[in-house]
Amino acid sequence: MVTSQPNNCPLAGLFTSLLTLQLCLPLSQAGPPPPHPHPAHVPALVPHSPTPLARSRFSANTQLDFSTHCNASCFHRAGQEAQQEELSQKLAFETLYSDGSRTFTAVDVEDDGVEVRGNVRLFPRTPPKRRRLKRAVGSGRSRRVRRQIYGADGRFNIRGENFLLDYPFSTAVRISTGCTGVLVSQRHVLTAAHCVHDGRDYVKGARKLRVGFLTPPYINATRPAPKNLDPKKPLVRWVRVKRTRVPKGWIQGPQEVSMDFDYALLELRWPHRQPFMRLAVAPSSDDLAGKRIHFSGFDSDRPGELVYRFCPVEDESNDLIYQHCDARPGASGSGVYGRVWDSTLERWERKVIGIFSGHQWLEIDGENRDYNVAVRFTPLKFAQICYWVHGNQLDCSHD
């Protein structure tokens, strides 16, 4: 069952009808292929031998309501070239193990087997088209109110086993620190880096990090359910995390820069049996079916509910996707996906192209504009995450 939030939206029936159409429309009928689909060129990352680090203190507090500030120079930084040394530093990564030990892994970037020299781009060779930024409703110089719901609440509660435990909603999982994650392999979950690390240290809950899978109530019904438990609601089965990987671009960086690398990969102790969603290099929004993104998460204002939303992309830099998809704390770490044209299968496929991070204020031309923001998977970020998942580059030459 798909339900909109009661009393928050007078057009709830219309929203529900639109969502039903959105879910039931076959991917093959999502429209013709993009006029000029460009397969992404994915460089190779060559890791060095891991270096042991001191054990984490786990002293940070989880910050679910993550917000940053960015000005014009920050916003346009994505179009500038990065030096190889800076690039390699950001793509290096830390690995946290379940016993609290840590390692640091430096990386080199190779392009078609030849190490990149001089100036190299951290971003796709063809950057997304720039749009004129739209002013958010109610924003301006004199008023700065953090917004995560824009106008009428367009989120939908996903209920009933036929929806909740079926693809693509079944790819959404809970993170024990209070965030959301997305299944990207039989053993791996992507989430937001700020859900496990505050940029200086790992959060307290990362010491015994777990991932929660929604399961039908009858699987867990070894004894009668408590009276205060809804027998129709799925329960949560928790699985321990074996190791966590966080890019160096997130660690010890200013928040404006770090948001570009606000993602982390969790490796489960045991494989799961649920469907997972494949990764892809984020195309320009013009090459997404309907120019829309989608994500499902466990928003904090709707406890126990999986919440789905979709919306058009308002703007994009090479590293971030700016949008007004309604979201609340707890949705951080949700897998942002779109319907991407798969030239091999010759059809539209749902693929994870980013991770929902939080909220960002933009000060452009003397005006304040606010957006909900997702980290965008560039070719090099894709190569990094793919290496984390597969442990080699052979499976990471393309999406």
C-alpha positions in Angstrom: 0.0 0.0 0.0 1.2 3.5 -0.9 0.0 6.3 1.3 0.7 10.0 1.5 1.0 11.8 4.8 -2.6 12.5 6.0 -3.7 16.1 6.5 -0.5 17.6 5.2 -1.6 17.7 1.6 -5.0 18.5 0.2 -4.0 16.8 -3.1 -3.1 13.5 -1.4 -5.3 11.5 -3.8 -3.5 13.1 -6.8 -0.1 12.4 -5.3 -1.0 8.8 -4.7 -2.2 8.4 -8.3 0.9 9.9 -9.6 3.1 7.6 -7.5 1.1 4.5 -8.6 1.6 5.5 -12.2 5.3 6.1 -11.5 5.8 2.7 -10.0 3.7 0.7 -12.4 5.0 2.2 -15.6 7.3 -0.4 -17.1 10.9 0.8 -17.5 10.7 0.0 -21.2 7.9 2.7 -21.5 9.9 5.4 -19.6 10.5 7.1 -22.9 12.9 6.9 -25.8 16.7 6.7 -25.2 18.6 10.0 -24.7 19.5 11.6 -28.0 23.3 11.4 -27.3 24.0 8.8 -24.6 27.6 9.1 -23.7 29.2 6.1 -21.9 31.2 7.3 -19.0 35.0 6.9 -19.1 36.0 5.3 -15.8 39.7 5.7 -14.8 41.4 3.1 -12.6 42.4 3.5 -9.0 45.6 1.7 -8.0 45.8 1.3 -4.2 49.0 1.3 -2.2 49.5 -1.2 0.7 47.3 -0.2 3.7 49.1 1.6 6.5 48.0 0.9 10.1 46.5 3.8 12.1 45.8 4.4 15.7 42.5 2.9 17.0 39.5 5.2 16.7 38.3 6.9 19.9 34.6 6.9 18.7 34.2 10.3 20.3 31.9 12.0 17.8 28.1 12.4 18.0 25.9 11.5 15.1 24.6 14.6 13.3 21.5 13.5 11.4 20.4 17.0 10.5 23.4 17.8 8.2 23.6 21.3 6.7 26.3 23.3 4.9 26.9 26.7 3.4 28.3 27.4 -0.1 29.1 30.6 -1.9 29.7 31.3 -5.6 33.4 30.2 -5.5 32.5 27.0 -3.7 29.7 26.3 -6.2 31.8 26.8 -9.3 34.8 25.0 -7.9 33.6 21.8 -9.5 34.5 23.2 -13.0 38.1 23.8 -12.0 40.9 21.4 -12.5 42.5 19.6 -9.6 46.2 18.8 -9.2 47.1 15.1 -9.1 48.3 15.3 -5.6 45.1 16.8 -4.3 43.1 14.3 -6.3 44.9 11.3 -4.9 44.6 12.6 -1.4 40.8 12.9 -1.7 40.4 9.5 -3.2 42.6 7.8 -0.6 40.5 6.2 2.1 40.3 4.9 5.6 39.1 1.4 6.6 37.5 0.8 10.0 37.3 -2.8 11.2 34.8 -4.3 13.6 37.5 -4.6 16.3 38.1 -0.8 16.2 41.4 -1.0 14.3 42.0 1.3 11.3 44.1 1.5 8.2 44.8 4.2 5.6 45.2 3.4 1.9 46.7 5.8 -0.5 45.8 5.5 -4.2 47.2 6.5 -7.6 44.9 7.3 -10.6 45.5 5.6 -13.9 43.9 6.4 -17.2 43.9 3.6 -19.8 46.9 2.1 -18.1 48.9 5.3 -18.1 49.4 7.2 -14.9 47.8 10.6 -15.1 50.3 13.5 -14.9 50.0 17.2 -14.4 46.5 18.5 -14.2 43.8 15.9 -14.1 40.0 16.3 -13.8 38.2 14.9 -10.9 35.0 15.1 -12.9 33.5 13.7 -16.1 35.0 15.1 -19.3 31.7 16.5 -20.4 30.3 18.4 -17.4 26.6 18.6 -16.9 24.8 21.5 -18.5 24.5 24.6 -16.2 21.1 25.9 -15.4 20.0 29.2 -13.9 19.6 28.5 -10.2 16.0 28.9 -9.0 15.1 30.7 -5.9 13.5 28.5 -3.3 10.0 29.6 -2.2 10.3 32.0 0.8 14.1 32.4 0.5 15.9 35.8 0.3 18.5 37.9 1.8 16.6 38.7 5.0 15.2 35.3 5.8 17.3 32.1 6.4 15.1 29.2 7.5 16.4 25.7 7.0 13.9 24.0 4.8 13.7 20.2 4.2 10.0 20.2 3.2 9.2 22.4 0.2 5.5 23.4 0.0 3.1 20.5 0.4 4.7 17.4 1.7 5.2 15.1 -1.3 6.5 12.0 0.6 4.8 8.7 0.6 4.7 6.0 3.3 5.4 2.6 1.8 3.3 -0.1 3.5 2.3 -3.7 2.8 4.6 -6.5 2.0 3.8 -6.3 -1.7 5.4 -2.9 -1.9 7.7 -2.7 1.2 9.6 -5.9 0.7 9.7 -5.7 -3.1 12.2 -4.0 -5.4 13.1 -1.2 -5.4 12.0 -0.4 -1.9 13.6 -3.6 -0.5 17.0 -2.1 -1.3 16.6 0.5 1.5 18.0 -0.5 4.8 18.4 1.1 8.2 21.7 2.1 9.7 22.0 1.7 13.5 23.3 5.3 13.9 19.9 6.6 12.7 20.4 6.9 9.0 19.4 5.1 5.9 21.5 3.0 3.5 21.1 1.3 0.1 22.1 -2.3 -0.9 24.6 -2.2 -3.8 25.8 -5.8 -3.6 25.2 -9.0 -1.6 27.5 -7.8 1.1 27.7 -4.0 0.7 25.7 -1.0 1.8 26.2 2.6 0.8 25.3 5.4 3.2 26.4 9.0 4.0 29.8 9.4 5.5 28.4 11.8 8.2 26.3 8.9 9.5 29.5 7.2 10.7 32.1 9.9 10.9 31.9 13.6 11.6 35.0 14.6 9.6 37.4 14.2 12.6 36.4 11.0 14.3 34.0 8.1 14.0 30.7 8.5 15.8 30.0 6.6 19.0 27.5 4.3 17.3 30.1 3.2 14.7 31.9 1.0 17.3 29.2 -1.7 16.9 27.7 -0.6 13.6 24.7 -2.6 12.3 22.5 -2.6 9.3 18.7 -3.3 9.6 16.7 -5.3 7.1 13.0 -5.1 7.0 11.4 -8.6 7.3 7.8 -9.8 7.4 6.5 -10.2 10.9 5.8 -13.9 10.6 9.5 -14.6 10.0 10.2 -13.3 13.5 7.1 -14.6 15.2 8.6 -17.2 17.5 6.3 -15.9 20.2 3.1 -13.9 20.3 3.6 -10.3 19.3 3.4 -7.6 22.1 0.1 -5.8 22.3 1.6 -2.5 21.4 3.2 -3.9 18.2 1.4 -3.6 14.9 1.2 -7.2 13.6 1.1 -5.8 10.0 4.3 -3.8 10.3 7.5 -5.5 9.3 10.2 -6.0 11.9 13.9 -5.3 11.6 16.6 -7.9 11.4 20.0 -6.4 12.3 23.3 -7.6 10.8 26.8 -6.5 12.1 29.1 -4.5 9.9 32.5 -6.1 9.2 34.3 -3.0 8.0 33.6 0.6 6.9 35.3 2.6 4.3 35.3 6.4 4.2 37.1 8.6 1.5 39.8 11.0 2.7 37.9 13.8 0.9 35.4 13.6 3.8 37.9 13.3 6.6 39.4 16.5 8.1 38.0 18.8 5.4 35.8 21.9 5.5 32.2 21.0 5.4 31.7 22.8 2.0 34.3 20.6 0.5 33.5 17.4 2.5 29.9 17.3 1.3 31.2 16.4 -2.1 32.6 13.2 -0.5 29.8 12.5 1.9 29.5 8.7 1.3 30.8 5.6 3.0 30.6 1.9 2.2 29.7 -0.7 4.8 30.6 -4.4 4.3 28.3 -6.8 6.1 29.6 -9.7 8.1 27.3 -12.1 6.2 25.7 -11.8 2.7 22.0 -11.1 2.4 19.5 -12.5 0.0 17.5 -9.4 -0.9 17.7 -7.7 -4.3 20.3 -4.9 -4.6 20.5 -1.9 -6.9 23.4 -1.5 -9.3 25.6 1.6 -9.3 26.2 4.0 -12.3 28.2 7.1 -13.0 25.7 9.9 -12.6 24.7 11.2 -16.1 23.4 14.8 -16.7 19.9 15.2 -15.5 18.9 15.7 -19.1 19.8 12.0 -19.6 17.6 10.7 -16.8 14.1 9.5 -17.6 11.8 12.4 -16.8 14.8 14.3 -15.5 13.8 13.0 -12.0 15.5 11.3 -9.1 14.0 9.0 -6.5 15.0 7.8 -3.0 13.5 6.0 -0.1 14.5 6.5 3.5 13.6 6.2 7.2 12.7 9.8 7.9 12.8 10.6 11.7 9.4 12.3 11.7 7.7 9.0 10.6 9.1 6.4 12.9 8.9 2.8 11.7 7.9 3.9 8.2 9.8 3.7 4.9 9.2 6.9 3.1 9.5 7.3 -0.7 9.8 10.5 -2.7 10.7 11.7 -6.2 11.3 15.1 -7.8 13.0 16.8 -10.7 16.6 17.9 -10.5 16.7 21.6 -9.9 20.4 22.0 -10.7 23.7 20.1 -10.6 27.4 20.7 -10.2 29.9 18.0 -11.0 29.8 16.8 -7.4 26.3 17.5 -6.1 22.7 17.2 -7.2 20.5 20.1 -6.1 16.8 19.3 -5.6 13.7 19.9 -3.6 12.7 16.4 -2.8 11.1 16.6 0.7 13.2 14.9 3.4 13.7 14.9 7.1 16.7 13.8 9.3 17.0 10.0 9.1 16.8 10.0 5.3 20.5 10.8 5.1 22.4 8.0 3.3 19.5 7.0 1.1 20.5 5.8 -2.3 19.5 8.4 -4.9 18.5 6.6 -8.1 17.3 7.5 -11.5 16.2 5.6 -14.6 19.4 5.5 -16.6 19.6 4.3 -20.2 21.5 1.0 -20.4 23.0 0.8 -23.9 23.9 -2.9 -23.4 20.4 -3.9 -22.5 18.9 -1.2 -24.6 16.4 -0.2 -21.9 15.9 2.1 -19.0 17.3 0.7 -15.7 17.0 2.0 -12.1 20.6 2.7 -10.9 22.1 4.4 -7.9 23.7 7.6 -9.0 24.2 9.3 -5.7 23.7 9.4 -1.9 21.4 11.8 -0.2 23.5 14.0 2.1 21.4 16.8 3.6 20.7 20.6 3.2 22.9 23.3 1.7 22.6 27.1 1.6 23.8 28.7 -1.6 24.7 32.4 -1.7 24.8 33.3 -5.4 24.6 36.9 -6.7 23.7 38.2 -3.2 20.7 35.9 -2.8 20.2 33.0 -0.4 18.9 29.8 -2.0 18.4 26.5 -0.2 18.3 23.0 -1.5 18.3 19.4 -0.4 21.5 17.9 -1.8 22.8 14.5 -2.9 26.3 13.6 -3.6 26.8 12.9 -7.3 28.8 9.8 -8.4 31.5 11.1 -10.8 33.6 8.5 -12.8 36.4 8.6 -10.2 34.0 8.2 -7.2 32.3 5.4 -9.1 35.8 3.8 -9.6 36.6 4.1 -5.9 33.3 2.7 -4.7 33.4 -0.1 -7.3 36.9 -1.0 -6.1 35.7 -1.1 -2.5 32.9 -3.5 -3.6 34.8 -5.8 -6.0 38.4 -5.5 -4.7 39.7 -5.2 -8.3 39.5 -2.9 -11.3 38.4 -5.6 -13.8 34.7 -5.2 -12.9 34.9 -1.4 -12.7 35.8 -0.3 -16.3 32.2 0.7 -16.9 28.9 0.9 -15.0 
